[in-house]
């Protein structure tokens, strides 16, 4: 395309501005491991930013910098807002943040859930966010208690068989 058909303003912009990544409205409770993971993610993004800034093609580097800068701001805020929970201070007889809870349901299916911060949650690995409905059902329960896990596929009764931190 001929330069005659490119507006000067278009030539000086490199795409649209990216919206900021939304922050959770909840307190950012984290396990010590969760905080370490956030810090590692931030460090990796900062390395990527340095690599992009050293790139010889300035326009290409600028396009790659925008999402990196946005993600760096996101992780910096997550770390600044982090409230590290001392797992040693959690009650041993009740489910609370940081607990690894073993349950059995009405079909004798055993499950293990770790209640962690939002950033650390990985349901496939059994790590559930402390703000999830399942965590809300489990928190405060003791070994031997039965809680109701409200699921879209139907409610399920879970008996707490073990709690550890």
C-alpha positions, -999 to +999 in steps of 0.1 A: +000+000+000+013+034-008+023+057+021-001+083+005-030+063+019-018+059+055-028+086+079+001+101+099-017+093+131-020+056+121+017+054+114+025+066+149+002+042+168+009+006+172-025-010+177-052-004+203-046+000+240-050-031+260-074-030+289-059-037+323-063-072+337-091-070+363-081-075+400-103-096+423-124-076+447-114-101+475-085-099+498-054-116+482-048-143+507-019-165+496+001-194+509+038-189+511+041-211+480+015-190+462+035-158+470+066-174+456+048-184+424+035-148+420+071-135+425+085-160+400+058-150+374+067-114+378+104-121+375+099-140+343+078-112+328+105-087+337+131-109+319+108-111+289+104-073+290+142-068+290+146-092+261+119-073+241+135-039+249+168-052+235+150-063+202+164-045+172+129-040+156+114-013+177+079-015+164+077-052+168+092-050+203+067-022+212+037-045+202+051-073+224+058-049+253+022-038+257+009-071+270+041-077+290+038-043+307+001-049+315+009-083+330+038-069+350+014-042+365-011-070+373+014-092+391+030-062+409-004-053+423-012-090+432+021-091+452+015-057+468-020-069+479-008-103+491-017-113+526+005-144+534-013-168+557+009-185+583-003-221+579+013-231+612-011-207+630-042-222+614-065-243+636-057-280+633-092-292+641-111-271+616-109-264+579-095-230+571-073-213+545-044-235+535-060-268+547-057-299+527-090-316+532-098-353+525-134-361+519-156-390+509-189-387+492-221-408+493-207-430+465-175-436+486-155-415+462-125-400+480-113-365+471-086-342+484-088-305+482-062-278+491-078-244+499-055-218+484-054-183+471-071-173+439-039-171+419-028-205+431-061-223+424-059-253+400-090-274+403-076-302+381-048-305+407-072-304+436-063-268+445-094-247+451-097-210+456-108-199+491-136-179+475-151-209+456-184-224+467-167-257+476-142-239+499-171-220+515-188-253+522-157-268+537-144-239+558-152-243+595-160-280+593-142-306+614-133-343+608-165-363+608-187-334+597-207-336+565-210-306+542-231-300+511-211-292+479-235-273+457-227-280+421-243-272+388-246-310+382-263-316+415-255-313+452-231-338+467-226-346+504-190-347+515-178-361+548-146-346+561-122-375+569-089-357+574-075-322+577-039-313+575-018-282+569 
